[in-house]
């Protein structure tokens, strides 16, 4: 992971070039609760860490879902 001005960039050390920017911010359509967001939109509620790990891994393994 590397911090950026907005969020962090998560990289897969076993797959060069596999990376995704993830940030945590409010989701207006959910009463402004905090959510993790990926390149294509909301991923999972911020208090659901195990689910966030799965969602971020998915970003890293499925480039069409926003991995960069």
C-alpha positions as CSV (number, residue, x, y, z in Angstrom):
1,X,0.0,0.0,0.0
2,X,1.1,3.5,-0.6
3,X,-0.7,6.6,0.6
4,X,-1.9,9.2,-1.9
5,X,-3.5,12.6,-1.6
6,X,-6.9,10.8,-1.8
7,X,-6.9,7.2,-0.4
8,X,-4.3,4.6,-0.8
9,X,-2.9,2.5,-3.7
10,X,-3.0,-1.2,-3.0
11,X,-0.6,-3.3,-5.1
12,X,-0.2,-7.1,-5.5
13,X,3.5,-7.9,-5.1
14,X,3.0,-11.2,-7.0
15,X,1.4,-9.5,-10.0
16,X,3.5,-6.5,-11.3
17,X,1.2,-3.8,-12.5
18,X,-1.8,-5.0,-10.5
19,X,-2.9,-2.0,-8.4
20,X,-6.1,-0.2,-7.4
21,X,-6.7,3.1,-5.6
22,X,-9.1,2.7,-2.6
23,X,-10.5,5.5,-0.4
24,X,-12.8,5.7,2.6
25,X,-15.5,8.3,2.4
26,X,-19.1,9.0,3.1
27,X,-21.8,7.5,0.9
28,X,-24.7,10.0,0.6
29,X,-27.2,7.3,-0.5
30,X,-26.5,5.3,2.7
31,X,-27.1,8.1,5.2
32,X,-23.5,9.4,4.9
33,X,-22.1,6.2,6.4
34,X,-18.5,5.6,5.7
35,X,-17.7,3.2,2.8
36,X,-14.6,2.0,1.0
37,X,-14.6,3.2,-2.6
38,X,-12.8,1.8,-5.6
39,X,-12.2,3.2,-9.1
40,X,-15.7,2.3,-10.2
41,X,-17.7,3.2,-7.1
42,X,-18.6,2.0,-3.7
43,X,-17.1,-1.4,-2.6
44,X,-18.3,-2.1,0.9
45,X,-19.2,-0.4,4.2
46,X,-16.1,0.7,6.1
47,X,-16.9,-1.3,9.2
48,X,-16.9,-4.6,7.2
49,X,-13.1,-5.1,7.0
50,X,-13.2,-8.8,5.9
51,X,-15.5,-8.0,3.1
52,X,-13.3,-5.0,2.1
53,X,-10.3,-7.4,1.8
54,X,-12.3,-9.6,-0.5
55,X,-13.5,-6.6,-2.6
56,X,-10.0,-5.2,-2.9
57,X,-8.5,-8.6,-3.9
58,X,-11.1,-8.7,-6.6
59,X,-10.0,-5.3,-7.9
60,X,-6.5,-6.6,-8.1
61,X,-7.4,-9.9,-9.9
62,X,-10.1,-8.5,-12.3
63,X,-8.7,-5.6,-14.3
64,X,-12.0,-4.9,-15.9
65,X,-13.3,-4.0,-12.4
66,X,-10.9,-1.1,-12.0
67,X,-7.5,-2.5,-11.2
68,X,-4.7,-0.4,-12.5
